């Protein structure tokens, strides 16, 4: 099945029909493209786990439409919505924020990985919202939609990335390149105070201002309040086929100097790729260099596409300059650290 224009009414209708029938659909969001299924249909959700090679106990995020700023859809899956969660919804939904909430016992068990909590998000992408609205009219109240890639690998930020992952049989709606480029910020709202489980485009300071209380970091949360499992929090994740190594600019340039001119391209292409804000130079023809933007938002927007492009060009090693300190860079830093922990 060819990729369809996500702005076309017939594409929205085809996607909603497929999802109602228990099939999978590649769906654009503002963060990354998702592999969507009816969150209330455990058999359909099982197809996501099978297609991605994802463990069934590793929970998925359920996406809801923007009726009542997402509260209407959240109420279908959440047993209750704590005050801090409500404040965060008011501030950031629709948008790149996932909230972990107590789950209604009768819904979403498979999507939640069997947990008593569930991750909910109201995406801002107009194509995602159009599909969610069309699904709601058919009785499908939310879509489980993890990133549309093989488990643990680089997330997709274009429709072409999704089609290369899953082939021509999957219906994929093309909504353009993703504006945010990395997955949503995740905040656990099941404990006595909100806890940041995964950094993203929304900083802890912004979260705290919105909900009127500090948002604890996962490593600082009390041990007597066990954390729920959440998407994208495994030590190794978001990894390209090439081995990723993080280093500061000086160490990166030193490593290139030590190579001299000895590294030659292989038949498959360059051997080493660099991704850095600093200007780095190499005398080796087997080194491919790409400049990292100076700001965090632009880097996040292109990060996964750059890693995929390096893989497409056949590089074996990716040397990345460490992101600068500061909360704005935490999401990018998190993805790169997890990518470098793989393999």
C-alpha positions in Angstrom: 0.0 0.0 0.0 1.5 3.4 -1.0 2.1 6.2 1.5 -0.9 8.4 1.5 -1.1 12.2 1.9 -2.2 12.7 5.5 -4.1 15.9 4.6 -6.4 14.0 2.2 -9.8 13.2 3.6 -9.7 9.7 1.9 -6.4 9.0 3.8 -7.9 9.9 7.1 -11.0 7.7 6.4 -8.8 4.8 5.2 -6.7 5.0 8.4 -9.7 5.1 10.7 -11.3 2.2 8.9 -8.1 0.1 9.2 -7.6 1.0 12.9 -11.3 0.1 13.7 -10.7 -3.3 11.9 -7.7 -4.0 14.2 -5.0 -3.2 11.7 -1.8 -1.1 12.2 -1.2 2.3 10.7 1.9 4.5 10.5 0.9 7.9 11.9 2.7 11.2 12.1 2.9 13.2 15.4 4.8 16.3 16.3 7.5 14.2 18.1 8.1 11.1 15.9 6.0 8.8 13.7 4.0 6.2 15.6 2.9 2.6 14.8 -0.7 2.9 15.8 -3.4 0.5 16.8 -6.7 0.6 18.7 -5.7 0.9 22.3 -8.9 -0.8 23.5 -8.3 -3.9 21.3 -5.7 -6.1 22.9 -5.3 -8.3 19.8 -4.6 -5.2 17.7 -2.1 -4.0 20.3 -0.4 -7.3 20.2 0.3 -6.7 16.5 2.4 -3.7 17.5 4.6 -5.7 19.9 5.0 -8.4 17.2 5.8 -6.0 14.4 8.4 -4.0 16.4 9.9 -7.0 18.2 9.0 -5.3 21.4 8.6 -7.1 24.8 4.9 -7.2 25.6 5.6 -6.0 29.2 7.2 -2.8 27.9 4.3 -0.3 27.9 3.0 1.8 25.1 1.7 5.4 25.1 -1.9 5.8 24.3 -2.8 8.9 22.2 -6.2 10.6 22.7 -8.0 13.4 20.7 -8.1 17.0 21.8 -11.8 17.0 23.0 -11.7 19.0 26.3 -7.9 19.5 25.8 -7.5 15.8 25.9 -9.3 15.3 29.2 -12.3 13.5 27.6 -10.1 10.9 26.1 -7.9 10.6 29.1 -10.9 9.9 31.3 -11.7 6.8 29.2 -8.4 5.2 30.2 -7.5 6.9 33.6 -9.1 5.9 36.8 -8.7 9.4 38.0 -6.6 12.5 37.1 -4.6 14.1 39.9 -4.5 17.8 40.3 -0.9 18.1 39.1 -1.7 16.0 36.0 -4.7 18.2 35.3 -2.5 21.3 35.5 0.0 19.8 33.1 -2.7 18.9 30.7 -4.0 22.4 30.8 -0.5 23.8 30.1 0.9 21.4 27.5 -1.9 19.4 25.8 -2.1 19.1 22.9 1.6 18.7 22.8 4.7 16.6 23.4 3.9 15.5 27.0 3.0 12.0 28.2 1.4 11.6 31.6 1.5 8.3 33.6 -1.9 8.0 35.3 -3.7 5.2 37.3 -5.4 3.0 34.8 -9.1 1.9 34.7 -8.9 -1.8 35.3 -11.2 -2.7 32.4 -9.3 -0.9 29.6 -5.9 -0.7 28.0 -4.2 -3.7 29.8 -2.2 -4.8 26.8 -1.1 -1.2 25.9 -0.1 -0.7 29.5 2.2 -3.7 29.5 0.0 -5.2 32.2 0.5 -2.4 34.7 -2.0 -0.6 36.8 -0.9 2.7 35.3 -1.1 3.9 31.7 0.8 6.5 29.7 -1.5 9.1 27.9 -0.7 11.8 25.4 -2.7 14.3 23.4 -0.6 15.0 20.2 -0.7 18.4 18.5 -0.1 17.2 15.0 -3.1 18.0 12.8 -3.0 14.6 10.9 -2.8 12.7 14.2 -5.8 14.7 15.5 -7.8 14.1 12.4 -7.3 10.4 12.6 -8.1 10.4 16.4 -11.3 12.3 15.7 -12.3 9.9 12.9 -11.5 6.9 15.1 -13.6 8.3 18.0 -16.6 8.6 15.7 -16.1 4.8 15.0 -15.9 4.0 18.7 -12.1 3.8 18.9 -11.3 6.0 21.9 -7.5 6.0 21.8 -4.5 4.8 19.8 -1.5 3.0 21.2 1.3 4.4 19.1 5.0 3.8 20.0 7.6 4.9 17.5 7.3 3.2 14.2 10.6 1.4 14.1 12.1 -1.9 15.3 12.4 -2.0 19.0 15.5 -0.2 20.4 16.5 1.4 17.1 16.4 4.9 15.7 12.9 6.5 15.8 11.4 7.6 12.4 10.7 11.3 11.7 9.4 11.0 8.1 6.9 8.7 6.4 9.7 7.3 4.2 11.5 6.2 7.4 8.4 4.2 8.4 8.0 2.6 5.0 11.6 1.5 5.0 11.1 -0.1 8.4 7.9 -2.0 7.7 7.6 -2.2 3.9 4.8 -1.4 1.4 2.0 -3.4 3.1 1.6 -0.9 6.0 -0.7 2.1 5.5 1.4 5.2 6.3 0.0 8.7 6.4 2.5 11.3 5.4 2.4 14.4 7.6 5.8 15.8 6.7 8.9 15.8 8.8 8.2 15.9 12.6 8.5 19.3 14.2 9.9 18.2 17.6 11.9 15.2 16.4 12.4 13.4 19.7 9.8 11.5 21.8 7.6 13.2 24.4 8.5 14.2 27.9 7.1 11.6 30.3 5.9 12.6 33.8 4.7 10.0 36.3 1.6 11.3 38.1 0.9 8.1 40.1 3.0 9.0 43.1 2.7 11.7 45.8 4.6 14.2 43.6 5.2 14.3 39.8 8.4 12.6 38.7 10.1 13.1 35.3 10.8 9.7 33.8 12.0 10.8 30.3 13.2 14.2 29.3 12.0 15.8 26.1 11.2 19.2 24.7 9.5 20.4 27.9 12.0 21.2 30.7 11.6 20.4 34.4 11.4 24.1 35.1 8.5 24.5 32.7 6.7 21.5 34.2 7.2 22.8 37.8 5.9 26.3 36.8 2.8 24.7 35.2 1.8 22.4 38.1 2.9 24.6 40.9 5.3 22.2 42.6 8.7 20.8 41.9 9.0 17.9 39.5 11.4 15.3 40.8 13.9 13.6 38.7 13.6 9.8 38.4 16.9 9.2 40.2 15.9 11.4 43.1 12.4 9.9 43.7 11.9 8.0 46.9 12.5 4.3 46.8 9.3 3.6 48.8 7.2 4.7 45.8 8.1 2.3 43.0 8.2 3.8 39.5 6.0 2.4 36.8 7.7 1.1 33.6 7.6 3.7 30.8 8.4 3.9 27.1 12.0 4.8 26.0 13.6 4.5 29.5 15.8 1.4 28.9 19.5 2.0 29.3 20.1 1.1 25.6 17.7 2.6 23.1 17.4 4.8 20.0 20.4 3.1 18.5 21.6 3.2 14.8 23.4 0.2 13.3 26.7 2.0 13.7 28.3 2.3 17.1 27.8 5.7 18.7 30.5 7.3 20.9 30.1 10.5 22.8 33.1 12.8 23.5 33.9 16.4 24.0 35.1 18.5 21.1 38.8 18.3 22.0 38.7 14.5 22.3 36.9 14.2 19.0 39.5 16.3 17.2 42.3 14.4 18.9 40.7 11.1 17.7 40.5 12.4 14.2 44.2 13.6 14.3 45.3 10.2 15.5 43.6 8.6 12.4 45.6 10.9 10.1 44.9 10.0 6.5 44.7 6.2 7.1 41.0 5.7 7.0 39.8 5.1 3.5 36.2 4.7 2.4 35.0 1.1 2.1 32.9 -0.2 -0.8 29.8 0.7 1.3 30.9 4.3 1.8 32.5 6.3 4.7 33.7 4.4 7.7 33.4 7.1 10.4 30.9 9.9 10.8 31.2 12.9 13.1 28.3 15.1 14.4 29.6 18.1 16.2 28.9 21.8 16.9 32.6 22.5 16.9 34.4 22.7 13.6 36.4 19.4 13.4 38.7 18.4 10.6 40.1 15.2 9.3 42.6 14.3 6.6 40.9 10.9 6.0 38.7 10.4 3.0 36.8 7.8 5.0 35.4 10.3 7.5 32.0 12.0 6.9 31.3 15.1 8.9 27.9 16.7 9.7 27.6 19.9 11.8 25.3 19.8 14.8 23.1 23.0 15.2 24.0 25.3 18.0 20.5 25.2 19.6 18.8 22.2 21.2 15.5 22.4 19.4 17.1 22.3 16.0 19.3 19.4 17.0 16.4 17.5 18.3 14.4 18.1 15.1 17.1 16.5 13.0 18.9 14.1 15.3 17.2 10.8 14.3 17.2 11.7 10.6 21.0 12.4 10.8 21.6 9.0 12.6 19.5 7.2 10.0 21.4 9.0 7.2 24.7 7.9 8.6 23.4 4.3 8.6 22.2 4.6 5.1 25.7 5.7 4.0 27.2 2.6 5.6 29.3 4.2 8.4 30.5 1.9 11.1 31.3 4.4 13.8 29.5 7.7 14.7 31.5 10.1 16.9 29.2 12.8 18.5 30.2 15.9 20.4 28.6 15.8 23.8 25.6 18.3 24.1 26.2 21.3 26.3 24.9 21.4 29.9 21.4 22.8 30.5 17.9 21.5 30.7 17.1 22.5 27.1 19.6 19.9 25.9 18.4 17.1 28.3 16.2 15.4 25.7 19.0 15.3 23.1 21.5 14.2 25.7 19.2 11.4 26.9 18.7 10.0 23.4 22.4 10.1 22.6 23.4 8.5 25.9 21.0 5.6 25.3 22.1 5.3 21.7 25.7 5.1 22.8 24.9 2.4 25.4 23.7 0.0 22.7 25.9 -2.6 21.1 
